């Protein structure tokens, strides 16, 4: 068992959802529902695990540079990036990692879903 820190914290669970949890598109019903379930789990799980000193957070990323994106043409990637209000580009894995680190280091972050998406809101299709 992990020793508690001065606040009594013993660990942090960080889940990954998606902006599809909030902006599911046509053809994404099952995917959006599964990501929505992860988002919905966050607060009740944080409350349930608080007695054990465990925090629960969820990150809902937008469109990121991933191996899946690398398989797309530059034109498709550029088109997706253009839909991100600011910054108008795909997210970088290092930005996701930086948020994970911040969540771990900030004990007051608990029971919340953070969108990491440059203000992207997905259209219906």
ZABAMAR-43239 format. One record per atom (N, C-alpha, C): residue in one letter; x negated, y negated, z. Coordinates in steps of 0.2 Angstrom, whole numbers, plus 5000, padded with zeros to 4 digits. Layout:
# ZABAMAR-43239
aXYZ...
END
This chain:
# ZABAMAR-43239
x499650065000x500050005000x499649945000x499749894996x499449834995x499549795002x498949765004x499049715010x499349655008x499849625013x500149565011x499749505012x499849455007x499449395008x499749355013x499549285015x499849245020x500549235020x500849235014x501549225013x501949295014x501649345015x501949415015x502049445008x501749415003x501749444997x501349504996x501649554992x501249614991x501149634984x501549594979x501449604972x501949564968x501849574962x502349534957x502449584951x503149584949x503349614943x503449564938x503149574932x503249524927x503549564921x504149554919x504449584914x504449544908x504549574902x504549544895x505249554892x505649494891x506249504887x506149474881x506549424878x506449394872x506949334871x506849284867x507349234866x507949264863x507949324860x508549364858x508949374864x508749374870x509249384876x509749334876x509549274873x509949214873x510249194866x509849214861x510049194854x510049244850x510349304852x510349364847x510649344840x510349374835x510549364828x510949424826x511249404820x511649464817x511149514815x511349574817x510949634816x510549654822x510549614827x510149624833x510549644839x511149664838x511549674844x511249714849x511049774848x510749824853x510049794855x509649764851x509049734854x509149674858x509649624856x509849574861x510149594867x510549644867x510849674873x510249704878x509849734875x509249764879x508849714882x508749654879x508349604881x508749564886x509349554885x509849524890x509849564896x509849624896x509849664902x509249654906x508649644903x508049634907x508149564910x508349514906x508449444909x508949444915x509449484914x509949494920x509749524926x509249574925x508949614930x508549564935x508249514932x507749474936x507949454943x508449414943x508649384950x508849434955x509349484953x509549534958x508949584960x508449594956x507849634957x507449594962x507349524961x506949484965x507249484972x507949474973x508249474979x508149544983x508249604979x508149664982x507449684984x506949664980x506249674982x505949624987x506349574988x506049524993x505849544999x506249595002x506049625009x505449665009x505149685003x504549715002x503949675000x504149605000x503649554998x503449554991x503949584986x503749584979x504249534976x503849494971x504249444967x504349474960x504949454957x505049474950x505249414946x504849414940x504949364935x505049394928x505249354924x505349384917x505149324912x504749344907x504549294902x504949314896x505249264892x505649274886x505249244881x504849274877x504449244872x504849234866x504649184862x504849164855x504449204850x504249174845x503949204840x503149204841x502849254842x502149254843x501749294838x501049274838x500549314834x500449384837x500749434833x500749494836x500449544830x500349604831x500149654825x500749654820x501349654823x501949654818x501949594814x501749534816x501749474812x501149474807x500649514809x500049514805x500249554798x500749594799x500949634793x501349594788x501549534790x502049494786x501549454781x501849424776x501549384771x501349314775x500849284773x500749214775x501349164774x501749174769x502349134768x502849144773x502949214775x503449224780x503249204787x502649214788x502349184795x502449104795x502249074790x502349004789x503048984790x503549014787x504249004787x504449004795x504249064798x504449074805x504149014809x503549004808x503248944812x503548884811x503848864805x504148804804x504748794808x505048844810x505648844814x505548824821x504948824823x504848814830x504748734831x505148704835x505148634836x504448604838x504148624843x503548604845x503148644850x502548664849x502148654843x502448694837x502448674831x502748704825x502248764823x502148814827x501748864825x501948934829x501648984827x501749044831x501449044838x501749074843x501349074850x500749114849x500249104854x499649144854x499649184860x499449244859x499349294865x499049264871x498549214870x498249184876x498749144880x499149114876x499649074880x500149114884x500349174881x500749214885x500349234892x499749254891x499249274896x499249224901x499149154899x499049104904x499649094908x500249104905x500849104909x500949164914x500749214912x500649274917x500249254923x499649234921x499249214927x499549154931x499849104928x500149054932x500749084937x501149134934x501649164938x501349204944x500749234943x500449274948x500249224953x499949174951x499649124956x500149084960x500749074957x501249024960x501749064964x501649074970x502149114974x502849094974x502949024973x503649004973x504049024966x503749054961x504049074956x504349144957x504949154957x505249214959x506049214957x506249264954x506949274952x507149234946x506649214941x506749174936x506549194929x506949174924x506749194917x506449134914x505849134911x505449074908x505449094901x505749044897x505749044890x505049014888x504649054884x504049034881x504049034873x504348974871x504648974864x504548914860x504248864863x504148794859x504848764858x505348774862x506048754861x506448784855x506148844853x506548884847x507148904849x507648894845x508348924846x508548954840x508649024840x508749064834x509449054831x509449044824x510049044821x510449104821x511049104819x511449174819x511149224815x510849204809x510549254805x509949224801
END
